[in-house]
């Protein structure tokens, strides 16, 4: 193997099995070239040239087509090059990816083990002149165009095809219309609330998966409630996924009240939230939870806690002092988009 710097030989060395070669060369801009010989004949050559400043991006895809199944991913690699088309080996420009058509960016990468940028997103710094984006197809046939750009550099784009295929069996997307109008018209979902202490005290007021579809017309309120889990909806039975109609709905300034089945909701509008208190229908749609009977007969010898309370007593197990049913926590609603 013989090494040349700008056409001047830097000496030749024999290549030993499973070994590498090294030369000490004084740096000079230009071209460095290694030529390999076997049997006195040149059989290979590799050269590198000093590059100019970064000038453009070159984008390539690892495939020309993908299946429009919402699953397949194509990889789009970026090279940062100078004006002569040579890869800039120390470029670290920030590259932005934009996708149009039937695809979406699912992640990016650059191979730099010290880079802490998130893999999720549409931007990435180049590492040694390279970076890439992973683009996933949608379930609609068409084309996918990916453009890579960076401030001060010429952008590059590539278009591939997304071909129609038979989709795998899947659960259909649950879509619902979002009502529009004045006041509190719209979709509302419960948010977590901290309930009072005691068994069954934590969780969501009104069902974590409930959807309140509200339609306000002046002081009148109509709509439906879904996902109530049978909490008194439709007379206290049935599945909670069947929409239950809102009845006797009223809006008076910030005050709101309505009925759903045997449940009555009253509360106030507070900015982007509605705080509701429920009554009737019981907790879980089966009437008020009765206080458990006070144990009788011999009791196990268990020392009381330091504060003197007895967690085995009927008062404690009943969810409130004196065995009284505990008031359910308020239902806090927040606007939803779907």
N, C-alpha and C positions, 0 to 999 in steps of 0.2 A: 504494500500500500504506500502510495506517494502523495504527499500533501503539497498543495500550491496555494500561495497567497498572492493575488493579483498577478498570476502567471509565473511567479518565481517559486522554484522548488524549495520546500522546507525539509527535504530529506525523505528517504524511503525506509520502511521497516517491514520486517516479516510478521505475518499474522500467525500467532500460535493458537492451537485449538483451545476454545473456551476462554480466550483472553481478549483484551481490548488494547488499543494503541492510544498513545498520547504524545503530543508535540508541545513544546513551549514556544509560543509564537508572539512576537510583539504586535499589538493590535494596530491595524490600519484599516480605514474604511475601504470597501471594495468587494472583491469576490474571494472566498476561500473554497477550495475544491479538493476533494479526495478522489484519487484514481486507483482502482483495484486491478491487479495483474495476476494472471495465472498462466504458467507455461510461457512466460515472456510476452503474452498478449494482453492488452487492456480489455477487461471484461465488464467493467462497471465504472461509473463516475457519479458523484453526488456533489452538488455545489450549493453554497448559500451566499446571498448578496446582502450588503448593507442596505437596509430599507430607508425610505424617506418617511416623513410624518404620515400618520393615519389620514386617509383621504376618503375612503368609501367602505361600505359594507357589502359583502357578497353572501347571499342567502341561498341555501340548497336544502332540498327535502330528501328524506331517505326513501320515499316512495312516491309514485305518481297518482295512485288512487287509494282510497280507503272505503270501507263499507259504511254506509249511512245507518249504523245500528246504535249510535249513541255510546259506543264502547271503544272502537278502534282508535288508536293514537298514532299520529305521524310525528316524526322528529325533524325540526327545522334548525339546521346548524348555521351559525354566522361566523364569517371570517372578517376581521378588520384588516384591510389592505391599504397599501400606499397607492399613489397615482399610477405606478407601473404594474399593479396587480400582485405585489408581493405581500405575503402575510406579515403584519407588524408584530414581531414576537414579544414586545413588552406592552402592547396596547391594553388598557383597562377601561375603555370608554363605556359609559352607561348606555345600554341598548334597550330600546322600547319596542315591544311587539304589539301589533294591532291585527286582529283577525276580522275579516268580513266574510259573509256567506255562511255556510252550514258547518261551522266549527267554533271552538272556543279554546283559549289558552288554559291548560290545566296545571302548568308548572314551568319552571325555568331551571337552568343549571349552567355551571361553567367549569366544573372540575377542580376548583380551588378548595383544598381542604381547610383553609383558614378563613374562608368566606362565611359570614354569618347572616347574609341576606336570606329572607324566607324563600323557600322553593315555590311557594304559592304566590302568584302575581304575574304581571306582564312586563316587568323590567328586570334587567340583570346586567351586572358589570362583566365585561370581557375579562378573561384570564389568559395571559400569553396570546392575546389576539383572537380568542375563541369564546363563544357561549352558544346556548341553544334554548329553544322553546319546545314544549310538548303540547300538541294541539289535538283535541279530541273531536270527533265528528258528532253531529246531531243525528236525529232519526229521520231527517229529511234529505232526500237526494239533491245534489246540486254541485256547486264548486266551493272550495275553501281557498281564500287568498290571505296570505300572511305577509305583512310588511314589517321590516326591521328598520328602525331609524335611530339616529344618534345626533345630538347637536353638533353642527359643523362638518358632518360626514354625509356623503351621498347615500341615500336610502336604497334599499333593495327589496324586491317582493317576488313571491313565488305563488303560483296557483296550481292546486291539484283537484282531482275530481272525487266527489263522494257519491258512490253508486248505490242505488236502491237494493235492499236485500230484505229477505223475510225476517222479521224480528222474532226474538225468542219470546215465549209466553211470559207475560208480566202483568202486574197489577196496574190498572189504568190510573192515570193521574187524577186526583180528586180536585176538581175545579168548581168554584162557585162564583156567582156574580157578586161583586162588591157594590152595594147600593150607594148612590150619590145623592146629596141633597143638603139641606141646612141643618143646623143644630147638631144633634148627636147621631144623625143618620150615618150608617156605616157598619163595618164588622168590628166586633169587640171580643177579646179573649181574656180569661182570668189570668192574673199573675200571682206568684207565690205570696202568701201572707203568713205571718206568724200568729198562730192561734194561742188561746189560753192554755196553761199547763194542764196535764191530765191525759188519760188515755184517749186516743183519737183526736187530740187537740191540734196536732200539726197538719200541714198539707195545704190544699187549695180550697178557697171558699167557692163552692158552686161547681166543682169538677174541673180538673186541670185541662181536659180536652174539650171543654164546652166552647161553643161558638154562639155569640149573641148577634143576630142580624137585626139591627134597629133601623126603623124608618120613621122619622119625625115629620109631622105635618102640622105646623103651628103648635097647639098644646096637646095634640093627639100623638100617640106612639103605638105603632104596630110592628110586626116582624115575627121572628121565630127564635127558638133556642134549641141548639143541637148538642148532643153529647152530654146530657145531664145525668146519665147513668141511672135513670129511673127515679130521680129525687122528686117524687110527687108529680112528675110530668104525666099528663094523660091519665090522671086519676091514680097515680102512684104505682103503675106497673108498666111493663113493656120495656123495650130496649131504648137506651139513651141516644142512639144514632138517628132516630126518627125525629124530624123537626117538630117541635111543639109550638103551637101558635101563641103569641103574646095577646093577652086580653086585658081590657080595661086599662090600657096604657095611657099615662098622662105625663106631661112635662109642664112644670110651672116654674119658670126661671131656672134655678139650679136644682130644683127638686124633681125627682123621677119616681114613678111608681107603676107597677104592672103586675099581672098575674100570669103564671104559666102552669096549667093544670091546677093542682092544689097548693102550689107554692106562690107566695106573695113576696114581691121584691119592692123595697123602698130605699131610697138613698138620695145622694147628691152628686152633681157633676163638679169635678174639681180639676179644671184644666183639661189635660189629655187623659184623665182617668174618671171612672165612675165608681163610687163606693156604694155598695148595696148591702142591705141587711135582709136576710130571708126569714120567713116565718110560715107556719103551716106545712103540711105534707110530711113533716118529720125529717129526721136526719137519715138520709139513705132512702127516703120515699116510703117508709113503712111506719110512720107515726113516731112520736117522741120516744127517745130511748128511755126505758124505765130504769129507775135506780135499783141496783141489785139488793136483794134482801140482806139484812145484817146477819152475819153468821151466828149460829146458836150452838150450844153444846160445848164440850171441851175444846180448847184452842191450843195449838202448839206453843211451847214456851219460847217466844222470840223477843229479845229485848228491843225496846222502841228506839228509833233514831234519836240523835242528840236533841233535836228540836221537839221531841215528845209526840210527833205524829205517828200514826200506825198505818203503814201502806197496805195492810191486809184488811182494813176496815171497809165497810160498805160505803162510807163517805168518800174515801179516796178512790175506790174502784168505780164509783158512780160518776166520776169526772167532775165532781164539785163538792164543796163542803156540805155536810148534812144530807148527802145522797140525792141532791137535786140535779136534774139534767143540765148539762153545760150549754150555754148559748153558743151556737155555731159561730165561727169567725166570719167577718164581713167578706163579701165577694168584691175584689178589686178588679175592674175591667180596664183594659187598655186597648186603644185602637189597633187593628190588625190590617194587613194588606191582602191576606188570603186565608 
